[in-house]
Amino acid sequence: MTGHTPPTALHATGLGHRFRPRAAWALRDCEITVPSGRITALVGHNGAGKSTLLHLAGGLLRPTAGELRVLGTVPGTAEARRRVALLTQDKPLYPRLTVAETLRMGDRLNDAWDQAAAERVVREGDIALTARTGELSPGQRTRVALALALGKRPELLLLDEPMADLDPLVREQITATLMAQAAEREVTIVLSSHVLPELEHTCDWVVLLRAGGVGLCEDAEALRESHLLLTGRSADAVSLAGHDVVHLRTTGRQLTALVRSRGPVGGDWHVQRPTLEDVLLGHLRAGATGGAATSLAQDAA
């Protein structure tokens, strides 16, 4: 009996991209699988390759090496364009068009256009359909751009830092809109963001990029459950030698460690289950400092 393979929204094998033949690789040797129906957090330092990956998935760029598939199709093809929507950081809108004219343009460009859904996203932000997009606030422009993306009824929605320039209240409102769409239409969402606390209750899959490679790609809850946040004496660091120590921080004689545990942890530690933010920050810090192995050896000495 053959096991059931869950449908995949995004799958990359050996994926690499560089913008010029002799330039540094923006992405290299990436192996990524994002299951359908998930809300995925795409995180990483500036320059880690997040925008490049989303632009590849949206068909704006082509791979230099390897292979990338979205919903089983090649990005940029007619089928992929019909089923995938990409909202880039610059949120391109024609400033002289009204909101109503912008939505009509969306209707003309998309066979499966949902005018009611697009207008609902706009009206939830108290935006007049007669307003010109060039006169809107950043939050209002984001909402109109999101209305264009959701109006095409995508199966996969790619969002590149869509709320970076918004205040917390507007971010909360737009996040609620995205969550409702994901629930109502089973839209798969890949969301690039630096606002880690807001990912805790919205995302259930994580892709972490580090220097153009993949540091993490897995279920968010499983990621939390596999890690421990330990606080104790620096002298107890030797007891962590059998575990995957993600990051260490020493303050005087006290040591705080994020650990991917491999069974019971010895030593006199105060043990906590980390938040998703704790886990992501630990892995990002480890990438920035070259990992925790050296620090562990020093502390255990």
Buried (B, 14 or more C-beta within 10 A) or exposed (E): EEEEEEEBBBBBEEBBBBEEEEEEBBBBBBEBBBBBBBBBBBBBBEEBBBBBBBBBBBBBBEBBBBEBBBBEBEBBEEEBBBBBBBBBBEBEBEEEBBBBBBBBBBBEEBEEBBEEBBBBBBBBBEBEBEBBBEEBBBBBBBBBBBBBBBBBBBBBBBBBBBBBBBEEEBBEBBBEBBBEBBEEBEBBBBBBBBBBEBBBEBBBBBBBBBBBBBBBBEBBEEBBEBBBBBBBBBEBBBBBEEBBBBBBBBEEEEBBBBBBBEEEBEEEBEEEEBBBBBBBBBBBBBBEEEBBEEBBEEBBE
